[in-house]
Amino acid sequence: MESGEKDGLLIAVDLSCYSFFKPEKPRSCNEDVLFKLITAEVFFGSDKNCVTNYGWLQLAKGFLSRFPGRAMQLFRIILSRIGDLPTIREMSYPTQVADLIVRDHPDESWAIISKALESKAERAGALDYWLGDDRGFGEDQHNGIIRLFDPQAVIQWASQDPDLRTQLILSYLPKTLDDEQGGRLTREFIETFGGTKDIDDGLISQFWTGGYTGLESQNLARKRDRARAWISNAKSEKVLDWLYRYIQYLNRRIEHAEMREEREF
């Protein structure tokens, strides 16, 4: 570890996993030394061999299990470096560890994240992909971590400066109104801030984005079917108004897509 060289640090990770966290025979270890190891700069950069080192992931998980009081300190370090990490979750073990910390400490994590959102420097790079849904295709995309925070805490934070903060979180909102998929936050966002052209149009754009395979008209039709299903469960006039507007928008795009597809065939 003192050498600071990548190969030495990778060996230190493997030795630590073997020596201290074997399930059948765990051994005591130095908390500060291990924390220094798992937060070494080499594990938070562009080197794929380091940010996807399975030994590091297991060591970080073992450390959090044994020393839970260091979770938020580790979270702050990961967040400060998240702009340098790969934007695809499978390619970034530090991002996956941050996911685990958020699940275990949602309130404390949101307090840190909400401050980072107001700093343009800290919002660079992977933070956008981490908080919101990724740009995957269809149903295969990963869900953004914002789903794990208390919707009331997020809405309350946005309400303190709505002109700025609604725009900061709009692009991270779950693209659904289903509770089991995190749609409660989106629904409460509409109920609290909806009804203006900027918010309603911005949210429509948020729902419309994303990759797909096959015909555009069919992809848009599937979106419309989901939106129609949400109508039956909507109890808020604002939510209903937004859904009708969203469906009208999809109707126009489906019509244009069908016309273009017919010409192409």
C-alpha positions in Angstrom: 0.0 0.0 0.0 2.8 2.4 0.8 4.2 2.0 -2.7 1.1 3.5 -4.2 1.6 1.4 -7.3 -1.5 -0.1 -9.0 -0.2 -3.7 -8.9 0.7 -3.4 -5.3 -2.7 -2.0 -4.4 -4.5 -4.8 -6.3 -2.4 -7.4 -4.5 -3.2 -5.7 -1.2 -6.9 -6.0 -2.0 -6.7 -9.7 -2.7 -4.6 -10.3 0.4 -7.1 -8.4 2.5 -10.1 -10.3 1.2 -8.3 -13.6 1.8 -6.9 -12.7 5.2 -9.8 -10.9 6.8 -13.1 -11.7 5.1 -13.1 -15.5 4.4 -16.7 -16.5 5.3 -15.5 -19.7 7.1 -12.8 -17.9 9.1 -13.1 -14.1 9.3 -10.2 -12.4 11.1 -9.9 -9.0 12.8 -8.4 -6.2 10.7 -7.3 -2.5 11.0 -10.2 -0.3 10.2 -8.2 2.7 9.1 -5.7 0.8 7.0 -8.5 -0.9 5.1 -10.4 2.3 4.6 -7.2 3.9 3.2 -7.0 0.9 0.8 -10.5 0.9 -0.6 -10.4 4.7 -1.1 -7.1 4.7 -3.0 -7.3 6.9 -6.0 -6.6 4.1 -8.5 -10.0 2.5 -7.8 -11.9 5.7 -8.9 -10.6 6.4 -12.3 -10.8 5.3 -15.9 -8.7 2.1 -15.5 -11.3 -0.6 -16.1 -9.2 -3.2 -14.4 -9.4 -1.2 -11.2 -13.0 0.1 -11.2 -14.3 -3.4 -12.0 -12.0 -5.3 -9.7 -14.2 -7.9 -8.0 -11.8 -8.2 -5.1 -12.3 -4.4 -4.4 -16.0 -4.8 -4.5 -16.0 -7.7 -2.0 -13.6 -5.8 0.2 -15.7 -2.7 0.2 -18.8 -4.8 1.0 -17.0 -6.6 3.8 -15.7 -3.3 5.2 -19.2 -1.7 5.3 -20.6 -4.8 7.0 -18.0 -4.8 9.7 -17.6 -1.0 10.0 -21.1 0.5 9.2 -20.2 3.8 10.9 -17.9 4.6 8.0 -20.6 4.3 5.3 -21.3 7.9 4.8 -17.6 8.8 4.8 -17.1 6.3 2.0 -20.2 7.6 0.2 -18.9 11.2 0.2 -15.6 10.0 -1.3 -17.4 8.0 -4.0 -19.7 10.9 -4.8 -16.8 13.4 -5.1 -15.2 11.1 -7.7 -18.3 9.8 -9.5 -17.7 12.1 -12.5 -14.5 10.1 -13.3 -16.3 6.8 -13.1 -17.9 4.9 -16.1 -21.5 5.8 -16.7 -22.6 2.2 -17.1 -23.2 0.6 -13.6 -21.8 -2.8 -14.6 -18.5 -1.1 -15.4 -18.2 0.8 -12.1 -18.0 -1.1 -8.8 -17.7 2.1 -6.7 -21.1 3.2 -8.1 -22.6 -0.1 -7.1 -21.2 0.3 -3.6 -22.8 3.8 -3.5 -26.1 2.2 -4.5 -25.8 -0.1 -1.5 -25.1 2.8 0.9 -28.1 4.7 -0.4 -30.4 1.7 0.1 -29.2 1.4 3.7 -29.0 5.2 4.5 -31.5 7.0 2.2 -32.1 10.0 4.3 -28.4 10.7 5.0 -27.5 10.1 1.4 -30.2 12.5 0.1 -28.9 15.2 2.4 -25.5 14.8 0.7 -26.9 14.4 -2.9 -29.2 17.4 -2.6 -26.2 19.7 -1.8 -24.2 18.2 -4.7 -27.1 18.9 -7.1 -26.7 22.6 -6.6 -23.0 22.4 -7.5 -22.4 22.2 -11.2 -18.9 20.9 -10.7 -20.2 17.9 -8.8 -23.1 17.2 -11.2 -20.7 16.5 -14.0 -20.4 13.0 -15.7 -21.8 10.0 -14.1 -24.0 11.7 -11.5 -26.6 12.3 -14.2 -26.7 8.7 -15.2 -26.5 7.5 -11.6 -29.5 9.4 -10.3 -31.8 9.0 -13.3 -32.6 6.1 -15.6 -29.9 5.2 -18.0 -30.2 5.5 -21.7 -30.7 1.8 -22.3 -33.2 0.2 -24.7 -36.8 -0.4 -23.7 -37.4 -2.4 -20.6 -33.7 -3.3 -20.2 -32.6 0.1 -18.9 -31.4 0.4 -15.3 -33.5 2.4 -12.8 -32.0 5.5 -11.4 -31.1 5.7 -7.7 -33.4 8.6 -7.1 -36.2 6.0 -6.6 -34.7 5.0 -3.2 -35.1 8.4 -1.6 -38.2 9.5 0.3 -40.4 11.3 -2.2 -41.6 13.8 0.4 -38.0 14.7 1.2 -37.2 15.3 -2.5 -40.4 17.3 -3.0 -39.8 19.4 0.1 -36.3 20.2 -1.0 -37.5 21.2 -4.5 -40.2 23.4 -2.9 -37.6 25.6 -1.1 -36.4 27.0 -4.5 -38.8 25.7 -7.1 -37.5 27.8 -10.1 -34.1 26.2 -9.8 -34.6 22.9 -8.1 -37.5 21.6 -10.2 -35.3 21.9 -13.2 -32.4 20.2 -11.4 -34.4 17.0 -10.7 -36.8 16.9 -13.6 -34.5 14.9 -15.8 -33.9 12.3 -13.0 -37.6 11.6 -12.3 -38.7 7.9 -12.9 -40.4 7.6 -16.2 -43.4 6.0 -14.7 -46.4 6.6 -12.4 -46.4 3.0 -11.0 -45.7 3.0 -7.3 -43.7 -0.3 -7.5 -41.4 1.3 -10.1 -40.8 4.5 -8.2 -43.6 6.4 -9.8 -44.8 8.0 -6.5 -42.1 10.6 -6.8 -43.0 11.5 -10.3 -46.7 11.6 -9.4 -46.1 13.9 -6.4 -43.8 16.1 -8.5 -46.7 16.6 -11.0 -49.2 17.3 -8.1 -46.9 19.8 -6.6 -45.3 21.6 -9.5 -47.3 20.6 -12.6 -49.7 22.8 -14.5 -47.2 25.1 -16.1 -46.0 24.7 -19.7 -42.4 24.4 -18.8 -42.9 21.7 -16.3 -45.5 19.7 -18.3 -43.5 19.9 -21.5 -40.3 19.1 -19.7 -41.8 16.0 -18.1 -43.2 14.8 -21.5 -39.8 15.1 -22.9 -38.4 13.1 -20.0 -40.9 10.3 -20.6 -40.3 10.3 -24.3 -36.5 9.9 -24.2 -34.8 6.5 -24.3 -33.7 4.0 -26.9 -35.9 1.3 -28.5 -35.7 -1.4 -31.1 -38.3 -2.0 -33.9 -40.7 0.5 -35.4 -41.0 3.9 -33.7 -44.8 3.8 -34.0 -44.9 0.5 -32.0 -42.6 1.8 -29.3 -44.7 5.0 -28.9 -47.9 2.9 -28.9 -46.5 0.9 -26.0 -45.8 4.1 -24.1 -49.4 5.2 -24.8 -50.8 2.0 -23.5 -49.0 2.4 -20.2 -50.1 6.0 -19.9 -53.8 5.0 -20.5 -53.4 2.3 -17.8 -52.2 5.0 -15.3 -55.4 7.1 -15.9 -57.6 4.6 -14.0 -55.5 4.9 -10.9 -54.9 8.7 -11.0 -56.8 10.6 -8.3 -55.2 14.1 -8.9 -56.7 16.5 -11.4 -53.2 17.7 -12.2 -52.0 14.2 -12.9 -55.0 13.5 -15.1 -54.5 16.7 -17.0 -50.8 15.9 -17.6 -51.6 12.3 -18.7 -54.2 13.5 -21.2 -51.7 16.0 -22.6 -49.0 13.3 -22.7 -51.3 10.9 -24.6 -52.3 13.6 -27.1 -48.6 14.2 -27.7 -48.0 10.5 -28.3 -51.0 10.3 -30.6 -49.5 13.0 -32.8 -46.1 11.3 -32.9 -47.6 7.9 -33.6 -49.5 9.3 -36.5 -46.4 11.0 -38.0 -44.3 7.8 -37.4 -46.9 5.6 -39.1 -47.0 7.9 -42.1 -43.2 7.9 -42.4 -43.0 4.2 -42.0 -45.6 3.6 -44.7 -43.6 5.8 -47.1 -40.4 3.8 -46.3 -42.1 0.5 -47.1 
